Amino acid sequence: MSLSHQNGTSIRFGRIELPEDFPCPECDKPTLRRVREQFDSPGGTHLEDLERIRCLSCGEEFFDIEAMRLIEAARPPKARPRKTLHKSASAIKHA
């Protein structure tokens, strides 16, 4: 079953179809649109062509599960924490 607007237009979001006039959860305006363009996150993830839903009024973006999987797969490897050497109390006493 799909949710469709009176004129039959809808926005596909994963397995869900939203009516074209579905309000943005952030600003409550009916300006959600599906976009496909470059994505860059503050953490350094870069994708040339990522499909997602964006509110044309407030700019908030919403990602379906497939987009989230692509973002996770493209994430740069995390820097490994530096190992610190700890001397035991007995080693310090004998030094």
Secondary structure as the mmCIF struct_conf table of DSSP 4:
data_model
#
loop_
_struct_conf.conf_type_id
_struct_conf.id
_struct_conf.beg_label_comp_id
_struct_conf.beg_label_asym_id
_struct_conf.beg_label_seq_id
_struct_conf.end_label_comp_id
_struct_conf.end_label_asym_id
_struct_conf.end_label_seq_id
TURN_TY1_P TURN_TY1_P1 GLN A 6 ASN A 7
BEND BEND1 GLY A 8 GLY A 8
STRN STRN1 SER A 10 PHE A 13
TURN_TY1_P TURN_TY1_P2 GLY A 14 ARG A 15
STRN STRN2 ILE A 16 PRO A 19
TURN_TY1_P TURN_TY1_P3 GLU A 20 ASP A 21
HELX_LH_PP_P HELX_LH_PP_P1 PHE A 22 CYS A 24
TURN_TY1_P TURN_TY1_P4 PRO A 25 CYS A 27
BEND BEND2 PRO A 30 PRO A 30
STRN STRN3 LEU A 32 ASP A 40
TURN_TY1_P TURN_TY1_P5 PRO A 42 GLY A 43
BEND BEND3 GLY A 44 GLY A 44
STRN STRN4 HIS A 46 CYS A 55
TURN_TY1_P TURN_TY1_P6 LEU A 56 CYS A 58
STRN STRN5 GLU A 61 PHE A 62
HELX_RH_AL_P HELX_RH_AL_P1 ILE A 65 ALA A 74
HELX_LH_PP_P HELX_LH_PP_P2 ARG A 75 LYS A 83
HELX_RH_AL_P HELX_RH_AL_P2 ALA A 89 HIS A 94
#
